[in-house]
């Protein structure tokens, strides 16, 4: 809920902690200055602004059960994200949101959940992972497949160690360019899918990563006979203003920021140029 009743007017938020994850990514914990609770659905995003620089859409990475703060994983790639990376604890940001539609949680209940993350794609999935772990009795199997280009790009390493020891959670991490210290799987993340034994009708695949990954993930998931309705993908890379005004994210009359950014493949396969 946006307390100022305007989708255009940012609220003020303070950075309360900063954690470096990789050379390019930092995790920021921010808190609304007015101290109100921030409620969201896993898969939604916010618009973060640095005054005098600009604004950028950023997926929410934190657990939806943490009402006091918002966690975001930000890669330093442009003017706004670089400006955020230069900020320190107790600095202020503008925030609009939560925006967009998240994952269809009620639809997922009672199902096996397969998370497929490529690179920074783990950041928006992390929120849903924590939802599933908190509500573990509402879901069946939980499988996480995560791939990066190099070992140095693995996000949330400490949490990976915890997840790997969590009963009922199956985690596999792979990298395409291993170094001499890497002892895990090698190759792209989509190559892990054929080795899975899945119940197609009872499995939902949540897929977030670079666009090139989607093509191969979809091929492998269809080979596993996962229905198109059970494959959820994110098109968040297309977003800009977040409120359907700039038209930057429009695909054949569908606005990613308003109608998504999470879509079933059943919807996307009828939208030319969406993938």
Backbone bond lengths (Angstrom), bond angles and torsions (degrees), N, CA, C in turn:
res aa  C-N    CA-C-N  psi(-1)  N-CA   C-N-CA  omega(-1)  CA-C   N-CA-C  phi
1 X - - - 1.464 - - 1.522 109.70 -
2 X 1.332 117.14 135.32 1.449 121.77 178.69 1.522 108.33 -96.83
3 X 1.341 116.34 111.08 1.453 120.69 -168.18 1.517 113.81 -69.90
4 X 1.344 118.39 -22.64 1.464 118.51 -178.15 1.524 112.37 -89.25
5 X 1.360 115.97 5.25 1.468 122.26 175.96 1.514 113.92 62.74
6 X 1.307 118.17 20.21 1.455 121.63 176.63 1.519 109.58 -133.80
7 X 1.335 115.48 128.99 1.461 118.88 178.28 1.524 111.17 -77.76
8 X 1.325 116.92 -8.48 1.462 121.14 -176.32 1.525 113.34 -100.73
9 X 1.325 118.13 -21.51 1.456 121.97 -173.31 1.526 111.01 -96.13
10 X 1.340 118.02 116.44 1.463 120.05 -179.90 1.522 112.01 -70.65
11 X 1.314 115.12 150.02 1.455 121.56 167.52 1.533 107.89 -91.49
12 X 1.310 116.06 162.95 1.456 120.84 178.83 1.519 109.54 -93.29
13 X 1.313 115.97 132.86 1.460 121.33 178.29 1.521 109.39 -132.15
14 X 1.330 115.48 148.80 1.463 121.41 179.99 1.528 110.03 -110.42
15 X 1.318 116.35 140.12 1.461 121.22 173.88 1.522 108.81 -77.14
16 X 1.339 116.57 120.76 1.468 119.81 -177.38 1.526 112.65 -105.33
17 X 1.334 117.53 -17.94 1.460 119.55 174.04 1.523 109.30 -158.83
18 X 1.318 115.32 153.08 1.464 122.20 178.93 1.522 107.87 -136.34
19 X 1.335 115.73 130.56 1.466 119.98 178.56 1.521 109.05 -128.71
20 X 1.317 117.53 122.34 1.462 120.42 176.92 1.522 108.94 -77.82
21 X 1.336 116.08 127.75 1.457 121.17 -179.35 1.523 111.91 -101.54
22 X 1.344 115.91 -44.09 1.459 121.84 178.47 1.527 107.30 -144.10
23 X 1.312 115.77 -173.24 1.463 119.70 177.86 1.524 111.61 -62.42
24 X 1.345 117.15 -31.86 1.468 121.01 -176.11 1.514 114.08 -106.84
25 X 1.322 118.96 -18.89 1.469 121.09 -174.38 1.522 112.24 -112.46
26 X 1.338 113.92 138.74 1.451 122.00 170.99 1.531 108.38 -128.21
27 X 1.330 114.45 150.49 1.464 120.45 176.41 1.520 108.13 -107.48
28 X 1.333 116.04 121.57 1.457 122.31 -178.12 1.524 109.44 -109.81
29 X 1.313 115.44 131.55 1.461 120.72 170.97 1.523 106.60 -104.64
30 X 1.331 116.18 122.20 1.463 120.25 -177.74 1.522 110.10 -123.11
31 X 1.317 115.41 153.69 1.463 121.38 -176.66 1.518 109.48 -134.05
32 X 1.320 115.83 134.24 1.459 120.05 179.13 1.526 109.98 -62.99
33 X 1.323 115.46 136.35 1.456 120.34 -176.79 1.521 112.08 -65.69
34 X 1.337 116.70 -28.20 1.468 119.08 179.84 1.533 112.63 -83.84
35 X 1.337 116.39 1.75 1.472 122.72 173.17 1.526 114.62 70.00
36 X 1.332 118.59 8.15 1.463 118.83 -179.45 1.527 110.40 -72.02
37 X 1.321 115.82 157.64 1.453 120.49 176.14 1.524 109.68 -70.38
38 X 1.296 116.29 145.06 1.459 121.85 179.51 1.526 107.80 -114.18
39 X 1.318 117.05 107.21 1.462 122.08 -178.36 1.522 110.04 -103.98
40 X 1.327 116.11 139.32 1.466 119.82 179.98 1.525 109.31 -154.56
41 X 1.317 115.28 167.01 1.460 122.70 175.40 1.522 107.52 -103.10
42 X 1.328 118.90 134.96 1.461 119.55 177.26 1.530 111.24 -51.66
43 X 1.322 115.74 130.70 1.461 120.94 -177.74 1.512 113.09 106.92
44 X 1.340 117.48 -12.52 1.456 120.10 176.33 1.528 110.11 -79.40
45 X 1.335 116.02 172.05 1.458 120.43 -178.01 1.521 110.10 -137.29
46 X 1.322 115.80 170.96 1.462 122.21 174.92 1.525 108.59 -127.29
47 X 1.322 115.50 160.88 1.458 121.88 170.86 1.528 106.93 -102.70
48 X 1.313 117.29 117.73 1.457 121.84 178.57 1.518 109.88 -104.02
49 X 1.316 116.71 136.36 1.468 120.33 -178.55 1.521 110.69 -127.18
50 X 1.329 114.06 141.05 1.460 122.30 171.21 1.519 105.64 -107.89
51 X 1.292 116.31 118.63 1.461 121.06 -172.65 1.528 110.98 -60.97
52 X 1.322 114.73 127.09 1.452 120.77 -178.67 1.510 114.04 89.10
53 X 1.355 116.95 -4.91 1.469 120.65 -179.09 1.525 111.22 -116.66
54 X 1.336 116.67 -54.35 1.463 119.90 -179.01 1.508 111.94 153.00
55 X 1.323 114.97 -164.49 1.465 122.44 -172.44 1.513 109.41 -138.09
56 X 1.337 116.83 149.61 1.463 121.16 179.24 1.520 110.27 -146.55
57 X 1.359 117.32 143.84 1.466 120.53 175.41 1.526 110.48 -77.83
58 X 1.322 116.53 132.18 1.466 121.72 -178.10 1.523 108.73 -135.02
59 X 1.319 116.76 130.24 1.464 120.69 177.88 1.521 110.79 -69.20
60 X 1.321 115.46 146.50 1.462 121.08 176.34 1.530 108.10 -82.08
61 X 1.333 115.99 129.29 1.466 120.85 -176.56 1.522 113.70 -106.21
62 X 1.313 117.26 -14.42 1.459 120.29 -172.27 1.528 112.57 -82.15
63 X 1.316 115.18 168.75 1.457 120.89 177.53 1.527 110.12 -68.00
64 X 1.326 118.09 136.79 1.471 120.40 177.88 1.521 112.63 -68.66
65 X 1.327 117.23 -10.05 1.466 120.80 179.10 1.528 112.12 -87.20
66 X 1.334 116.53 -7.53 1.459 120.98 174.63 1.522 107.52 -92.04
67 X 1.320 117.25 97.18 1.467 121.79 -173.44 1.529 113.01 -85.49
68 X 1.329 117.39 -12.12 1.462 119.82 -172.80 1.523 113.67 -88.24
69 X 1.324 117.02 -19.85 1.456 119.17 -177.42 1.523 110.39 -147.67
70 X 1.313 115.80 168.89 1.465 122.81 179.39 1.519 107.20 -123.57
71 X 1.330 116.51 131.54 1.452 120.70 178.08 1.516 110.94 -107.70
72 X 1.338 116.09 133.52 1.458 121.21 179.63 1.524 109.52 -135.33
73 X 1.321 115.76 136.28 1.460 121.94 175.66 1.522 106.89 -101.11
74 X 1.327 116.18 120.38 1.468 120.09 -172.19 1.522 110.40 -121.66
75 X 1.336 114.54 125.82 1.469 121.05 174.35 1.523 109.74 -91.49
76 X 1.301 117.05 134.96 1.463 122.51 179.72 1.535 109.17 -79.91
77 X 1.360 115.57 100.16 1.466 119.42 -176.03 1.524 114.07 -132.40
78 X 1.329 118.88 -16.25 1.463 121.00 -176.48 1.512 111.02 -149.47
79 X 1.335 115.76 -168.81 1.466 120.52 -176.39 1.521 112.71 -60.50
80 X 1.348 116.54 -48.71 1.465 119.66 -175.52 1.517 110.99 -68.89
81 X 1.328 116.71 -49.35 1.469 119.12 -177.89 1.530 111.08 -66.00
82 X 1.319 117.69 -33.20 1.469 119.74 176.15 1.519 110.60 -66.78
83 X 1.335 115.96 -38.53 1.467 119.87 178.27 1.527 110.59 -65.73
84 X 1.331 117.41 -39.19 1.464 120.27 177.90 1.530 109.95 -63.95
85 X 1.321 116.90 -40.80 1.462 120.74 179.78 1.526 111.94 -62.49
86 X 1.323 117.25 -25.83 1.472 119.53 179.65 1.527 112.79 -81.72
87 X 1.335 116.40 -12.32 1.467 119.78 -179.24 1.522 111.36 -73.38
88 X 1.310 115.13 157.88 1.454 121.71 179.98 1.529 109.97 -117.86
89 X 1.322 115.85 171.70 1.464 120.74 175.67 1.525 109.31 -57.09
90 X 1.328 115.69 140.03 1.474 125.42 -177.11 1.527 113.27 79.77
91 X 1.349 117.15 3.40 1.468 119.46 172.12 1.525 109.12 -76.81
92 X 1.332 115.88 161.26 1.461 121.21 -176.82 1.524 111.83 -110.66
93 X 1.327 113.87 146.50 1.460 123.44 175.92 1.516 109.15 -129.51
94 X 1.328 115.38 162.75 1.454 120.20 167.25 1.519 108.39 -98.27
95 X 1.333 117.01 145.48 1.460 120.10 -179.96 1.520 110.25 -139.69
96 X 1.321 116.44 134.40 1.468 122.68 171.89 1.523 107.75 -121.08
97 X 1.322 116.05 135.84 1.440 117.67 177.41 1.527 113.01 139.42
98 X 1.336 116.06 -174.86 1.459 127.04 7.48 1.527 111.99 -73.53
99 X 1.326 115.61 152.84 1.453 121.96 -176.26 1.530 110.27 -127.51
100 X 1.330 115.48 161.49 1.453 121.43 177.12 1.519 113.07 76.52
101 X 1.317 114.93 -178.28 1.458 122.39 178.28 1.520 109.47 -106.72
102 X 1.303 116.82 137.66 1.453 120.71 -179.81 1.519 111.97 -91.86
103 X 1.309 115.21 -161.58 1.455 120.56 178.95 1.534 110.46 -71.08
104 X 1.337 117.51 147.21 1.476 121.29 -178.49 1.524 111.23 -77.08
105 X 1.310 116.22 78.46 1.462 121.77 -170.15 1.528 113.03 -57.95
106 X 1.327 117.07 -45.64 1.469 119.20 -178.06 1.526 110.92 -62.47
107 X 1.319 115.93 -35.72 1.467 121.26 179.03 1.532 111.28 -68.34
108 X 1.326 116.41 -29.35 1.460 121.38 -176.54 1.528 113.16 -82.66
109 X 1.324 117.04 -19.24 1.462 119.72 -175.47 1.536 111.14 -62.42
110 X 1.312 114.49 137.32 1.452 120.43 -179.12 1.516 114.10 84.86
111 X 1.324 117.71 -1.96 1.461 122.36 -176.17 1.525 111.47 -105.82
112 X 1.336 115.58 160.04 1.457 120.96 168.66 1.527 107.53 -76.08
113 X 1.333 117.60 138.29 1.462 121.54 -176.66 1.525 109.35 -116.21
114 X 1.320 115.20 122.18 1.460 122.53 176.67 1.520 108.65 -110.37
115 X 1.329 116.75 111.62 1.458 122.07 175.93 1.526 108.59 -92.49
116 X 1.332 116.45 128.34 1.466 120.75 175.66 1.518 107.23 -124.27
117 X 1.333 116.18 112.19 1.466 121.32 -175.35 1.512 110.56 -121.61
118 X 1.326 115.40 135.34 1.451 121.20 174.92 1.513 109.56 -118.51
119 X 1.327 117.62 120.71 1.459 121.72 176.65 1.519 112.83 58.77
120 X 1.338 114.80 -124.91 1.463 120.92 -179.27 1.522 112.33 -66.77
121 X 1.330 117.44 -10.95 1.459 121.52 179.09 1.519 113.56 -60.36
122 X 1.331 116.66 -17.48 1.463 118.58 177.54 1.527 111.31 -68.05
123 X 1.333 117.18 -28.39 1.467 120.81 -175.56 1.530 112.75 -59.56
124 X 1.345 119.98 -53.21 1.471 118.70 177.48 1.523 113.85 -69.04
125 X 1.324 117.70 -26.22 1.464 120.25 178.50 1.524 111.76 -75.87
126 X 1.327 117.19 -25.31 1.462 121.23 -176.79 1.525 111.72 -56.76
127 X 1.320 117.39 -38.71 1.460 121.52 179.39 1.527 110.67 -61.39
128 X 1.333 116.09 -44.17 1.466 120.08 179.89 1.518 110.91 -71.03
129 X 1.320 117.61 -34.68 1.469 120.38 176.80 1.524 110.07 -59.53
130 X 1.335 116.80 -44.49 1.462 119.46 -179.88 1.525 111.55 -69.23
131 X 1.323 117.19 -31.39 1.470 119.23 175.38 1.532 109.33 -63.32
132 X 1.321 116.68 -47.62 1.466 121.03 -178.34 1.527 111.16 -63.35
133 X 1.337 116.47 -40.58 1.462 119.10 179.60 1.533 111.53 -66.78
134 X 1.323 116.61 -35.85 1.471 120.72 178.99 1.534 110.88 -70.32
135 X 1.325 115.95 -36.02 1.469 121.93 -178.92 1.528 110.45 -109.03
136 X 1.310 115.67 43.36 1.466 121.16 -169.85 1.529 112.99 -54.12
137 X 1.328 117.95 -34.90 1.461 121.37 -177.04 1.533 112.40 -68.93
138 X 1.343 117.50 -13.60 1.459 120.93 -178.94 1.526 113.05 -86.45
139 X 1.342 117.21 -4.86 1.461 120.34 -173.87 1.525 111.16 -131.57
140 X 1.322 115.34 162.78 1.459 120.94 177.82 1.513 110.56 -88.92
141 X 1.323 116.58 -129.47 1.467 120.68 178.00 1.524 110.08 -63.15
142 X 1.325 115.98 148.34 1.460 121.57 174.51 1.527 107.75 -126.51
143 X 1.326 115.41 116.68 1.468 121.46 -177.64 1.532 108.30 -122.47
144 X 1.317 116.95 131.19 1.456 121.49 176.58 1.523 108.50 -120.40
145 X 1.325 116.11 120.72 1.464 122.91 172.21 1.518 107.06 -111.16
146 X 1.323 116.66 124.84 1.463 120.45 -176.50 1.524 109.67 -134.24
147 X 1.332 115.38 130.18 1.449 119.68 -179.85 1.516 112.85 -130.70
148 X 1.336 116.28 144.27 1.458 122.59 175.91 1.530 108.56 -133.55
149 X 1.325 115.37 166.58 1.470 118.74 176.86 1.520 111.10 -70.77
150 X 1.337 116.96 -45.19 1.461 121.56 -178.43 1.529 109.58 -132.15
151 X 1.325 118.21 160.35 1.475 120.70 177.25 1.526 112.59 -59.60
152 X 1.332 117.53 -31.62 1.460 120.76 -178.93 1.525 112.84 -66.59
153 X 1.332 117.60 -15.67 1.461 121.33 -176.47 1.530 112.72 -95.11
154 X 1.319 117.74 0.95 1.474 120.86 179.42 1.526 109.33 -66.45
155 X 1.325 116.54 125.85 1.462 122.54 179.82 1.525 111.02 -90.58
156 X 1.331 115.76 153.99 1.468 122.41 173.17 1.536 112.59 50.95
157 X 1.311 115.82 50.60 1.471 121.30 -176.25 1.534 112.18 -58.25
158 X 1.347 116.86 -42.09 1.457 119.62 -178.76 1.523 111.25 -63.72
159 X 1.330 115.77 -37.99 1.469 119.30 179.27 1.521 110.93 -70.42
160 X 1.336 116.53 -33.63 1.469 120.33 177.08 1.526 110.11 -57.60
161 X 1.327 115.92 -41.43 1.462 119.72 -179.93 1.524 110.91 -63.42
162 X 1.334 116.11 -39.17 1.468 120.13 178.25 1.516 110.73 -68.88
163 X 1.337 117.00 -45.83 1.461 120.63 179.57 1.523 111.10 -59.79
164 X 1.321 115.36 -37.76 1.467 120.10 -177.66 1.522 111.68 -64.14
165 X 1.340 116.38 -23.14 1.463 121.31 179.94 1.527 112.25 -100.38
166 X 1.336 116.82 0.70 1.458 120.71 -177.03 1.521 110.72 -80.65
167 X 1.309 116.46 123.92 1.462 120.82 -179.65 1.524 110.43 -63.48
168 X 1.316 115.77 133.50 1.457 120.26 178.00 1.512 114.41 85.96
169 X 1.328 117.20 4.76 1.467 120.91 177.62 1.527 108.34 -118.42
170 X 1.329 116.32 125.54 1.466 121.71 -179.87 1.532 108.33 -105.06
171 X 1.321 116.76 113.18 1.462 122.01 -176.50 1.519 111.15 -118.26
172 X 1.335 115.97 131.13 1.458 121.36 173.41 1.523 108.41 -133.10
173 X 1.333 115.59 127.28 1.460 121.96 179.14 1.522 108.05 -116.06
174 X 1.318 115.68 134.65 1.461 120.75 -179.82 1.522 110.17 -133.73
175 X 1.313 115.79 156.77 1.463 120.55 176.07 1.521 109.26 -138.56
176 X 1.325 116.32 143.23 1.461 119.15 -176.96 1.516 114.10 -84.63
177 X 1.326 116.92 -18.36 1.471 120.15 179.97 1.534 109.02 -128.73
178 X 1.322 117.01 73.77 1.466 119.89 -175.46 1.525 112.12 -67.82
179 X 1.336 116.22 150.98 1.459 120.23 172.07 1.526 108.28 -103.64
180 X 1.324 116.75 -177.19 1.466 120.42 -174.38 1.525 113.04 -67.57
181 X 1.332 116.65 -17.74 1.466 120.07 -179.13 1.523 112.92 -93.53
182 X 1.330 117.52 -5.83 1.469 120.70 -176.27 1.527 109.85 -79.35
183 X 1.329 116.44 129.58 1.468 120.83 -179.35 1.525 112.32 -118.58
184 X 1.335 116.76 3.10 1.460 120.09 -178.41 1.519 112.93 -91.03
185 X 1.316 115.17 -162.29 1.459 121.54 179.19 1.531 110.50 -68.61
186 X 1.325 115.66 155.51 1.465 120.25 175.81 1.527 109.33 -125.32
187 X 1.340 114.70 151.52 1.454 120.36 -177.71 1.514 111.30 112.78
188 X 1.322 116.54 174.87 1.465 120.69 -179.44 1.528 109.81 -76.35
189 X 1.318 115.85 155.71 1.462 120.68 -171.97 1.524 112.75 -63.81
190 X 1.330 117.92 -31.68 1.469 119.87 -177.20 1.526 112.17 -67.20
191 X 1.327 117.56 -19.42 1.464 120.20 178.34 1.521 112.62 -74.04
192 X 1.320 116.80 -8.81 1.467 120.57 177.60 1.531 111.37 -82.00
193 X 1.330 116.60 -23.28 1.472 120.76 -173.30 1.526 113.03 -61.93
194 X 1.348 120.05 -43.41 1.471 119.28 -177.55 1.522 114.32 -58.88
195 X 1.331 118.20 -23.47 1.474 120.98 -177.38 1.526 112.79 -82.88
196 X 1.328 116.81 -7.20 1.462 120.08 -178.34 1.525 111.48 -81.79
197 X 1.315 115.71 142.67 1.460 121.40 170.77 1.519 106.78 -103.73
198 X 1.328 116.06 111.25 1.458 121.42 -172.67 1.517 111.44 -122.54
199 X 1.311 115.84 152.86 1.456 122.65 169.42 1.527 106.07 -94.62
200 X 1.333 118.75 101.93 1.470 121.35 -169.96 1.522 114.59 -54.69
201 X 1.311 117.97 -44.90 1.458 120.58 -175.72 1.523 112.87 -72.48
202 X 1.328 116.74 -23.64 1.460 120.24 -177.13 1.524 112.73 -104.39
203 X 1.320 117.31 9.35 1.465 121.03 -178.22 1.520 111.12 -111.76
204 X 1.330 115.78 132.25 1.466 122.13 170.57 1.526 107.77 -111.63
205 X 1.326 116.16 130.18 1.461 121.48 178.06 1.523 108.93 -105.21
206 X 1.336 116.56 123.25 1.464 122.90 177.21 1.519 106.83 -106.23
207 X 1.323 116.66 114.08 1.462 121.81 -169.33 1.521 110.16 -119.51
208 X 1.343 116.45 122.39 1.462 120.85 176.61 1.525 108.70 -139.90
209 X 1.325 115.74 128.13 1.456 120.50 -179.99 1.512 110.45 176.01
210 X 1.315 117.31 -167.76 1.469 120.31 179.06 1.523 110.82 -66.13
211 X 1.338 117.11 150.45 1.474 120.54 -176.83 1.521 114.36 -52.19
212 X 1.326 118.28 -38.10 1.462 120.15 -177.96 1.529 111.26 -63.20
213 X 1.320 117.33 -27.14 1.454 121.32 179.80 1.525 111.90 -68.61
214 X 1.340 116.58 -33.08 1.457 120.87 -174.94 1.527 111.80 -61.07
215 X 1.321 116.33 -41.48 1.464 120.22 -178.25 1.525 110.93 -56.26
216 X 1.319 116.16 -47.19 1.462 120.42 -175.51 1.523 111.27 -78.87
217 X 1.317 117.15 -33.76 1.465 119.97 176.47 1.530 109.98 -62.79
218 X 1.317 116.21 -43.47 1.466 120.23 179.99 1.531 111.27 -64.03
219 X 1.319 116.94 -40.65 1.468 119.93 178.47 1.527 110.72 -61.06
220 X 1.321 116.50 -44.83 1.463 120.39 -177.66 1.530 111.43 -70.32
221 X 1.325 117.09 -38.79 1.465 120.23 -179.96 1.523 111.67 -68.71
222 X 1.333 115.78 -36.55 1.468 119.05 176.20 1.533 110.40 -68.69
223 X 1.322 116.37 -33.72 1.461 120.22 175.76 1.529 110.31 -62.80
224 X 1.341 115.68 -31.19 1.465 121.42 176.49 1.530 112.14 -83.16
225 X 1.323 116.12 0.84 1.472 123.54 178.43 1.533 112.95 65.46
226 X 1.327 116.03 30.87 1.464 119.81 173.14 1.529 107.47 -73.93
227 X 1.333 119.57 124.44 1.474 120.77 -179.12 1.528 111.64 -60.64
228 X 1.331 116.11 149.33 1.467 121.26 179.85 1.522 111.12 -59.09
229 X 1.336 116.48 -30.78 1.470 120.34 179.46 1.530 111.57 -69.11
230 X 1.330 116.02 -20.13 1.470 120.98 -175.70 1.526 113.04 -98.62
231 X 1.320 117.18 7.48 1.462 121.48 177.94 1.529 107.54 -111.42
232 X 1.324 116.42 117.42 1.461 121.97 -178.63 1.529 109.06 -111.32
233 X 1.334 115.50 124.68 1.459 120.80 -179.79 1.517 110.12 -120.49
234 X 1.331 115.54 160.37 1.465 121.03 179.36 1.517 110.40 -114.24
235 X 1.342 116.01 134.52 1.467 121.82 176.78 1.524 110.66 -111.73
236 X 1.318 117.52 30.70 1.469 121.16 -173.34 1.522 113.41 -62.22
237 X 1.329 118.17 -21.54 1.465 119.98 -179.84 1.527 112.50 -64.82
238 X 1.315 117.87 -17.79 1.457 121.01 -178.44 1.532 113.50 -83.97
239 X 1.322 117.41 -12.07 1.458 119.95 -168.98 1.525 112.63 -79.37
240 X 1.349 113.95 156.09 1.460 119.90 175.94 1.527 110.92 -140.77
241 X 1.350 118.40 -73.21 1.470 119.84 -174.50 1.521 112.40 -77.37
242 X 1.342 117.22 -28.85 1.453 121.01 177.36 1.510 115.87 87.83
243 X 1.331 117.74 -6.76 1.468 119.72 -175.44 1.531 112.85 -131.71
244 X 1.318 117.76 17.30 1.457 121.10 174.13 1.509 116.32 73.65
245 X 1.324 117.40 22.52 1.466 120.03 -177.62 1.527 113.45 -102.28
246 X 1.325 117.44 -33.39 1.470 118.84 -174.36 1.521 112.75 -83.08
247 X 1.337 117.61 -22.27 1.460 120.96 179.53 1.516 114.65 80.29
248 X 1.315 116.77 -0.43 1.463 120.95 -176.68 1.530 112.14 -61.34
249 X 1.321 117.55 -33.51 1.467 120.73 -174.32 1.528 112.70 -99.28
250 X 1.313 118.50 6.49 1.469 120.63 -175.26 1.531 110.90 -70.33
251 X 1.319 115.63 132.58 1.461 122.34 176.54 1.516 107.66 -130.93
252 X 1.324 116.56 105.66 1.462 120.67 178.99 1.524 112.66 50.75
253 X 1.320 115.96 45.50 1.454 121.40 176.35 1.515 115.13 86.16
254 X 1.328 117.05 -5.15 1.467 121.39 177.77 1.521 108.77 -100.25
255 X 1.334 116.03 129.30 1.462 120.82 177.80 1.525 108.67 -96.79
256 X 1.336 115.16 117.00 1.461 120.18 -177.12 1.524 111.08 -58.86
257 X 1.332 117.56 -41.54 1.460 120.06 -175.58 1.530 112.82 -70.18
258 X 1.325 117.28 -25.02 1.463 120.95 -179.40 1.528 112.13 -97.79
259 X 1.328 116.35 -45.10 1.461 121.11 -176.51 1.523 112.02 -88.95
260 X 1.316 117.55 -15.65 1.459 124.08 179.15 1.513 109.31 -125.28
261 X 1.318 118.65 -143.89 1.467 125.90 12.06 1.515 114.95 -83.01
262 X 1.345 118.32 0.51 1.458 120.91 179.26 1.524 109.41 -95.95
263 X 1.334 115.68 127.20 1.460 121.75 -178.55 1.526 109.67 -134.12
264 X 1.340 115.74 148.40 1.456 118.92 171.06 1.528 108.30 -78.84
265 X 1.313 115.79 152.06 1.466 119.47 177.09 1.521 110.51 -63.59
266 X 1.317 116.74 -27.55 1.461 120.89 176.74 1.526 110.13 -57.66
267 X 1.323 117.87 -36.73 1.466 122.37 177.72 1.513 111.00 -78.21
268 X 1.311 117.28 -44.51 1.470 121.27 -172.50 1.515 112.96 -69.35
269 X 1.333 118.12 -30.46 1.454 118.07 -176.61 1.532 113.05 -69.21
270 X 1.338 115.64 -12.02 1.467 119.65 175.24 1.535 112.01 -101.40
271 X 1.324 115.82 9.52 1.467 121.46 178.25 1.517 109.86 -116.13
272 X 1.346 117.36 91.46 1.455 119.91 178.14 1.518 111.30 -53.86
273 X 1.316 116.59 139.28 1.466 124.89 178.51 1.520 113.55 78.35
274 X 1.342 118.20 0.13 1.468 119.28 179.50 1.517 111.02 -70.06
275 X 1.346 115.95 -36.16 1.466 120.19 -177.64 1.522 110.08 -114.72
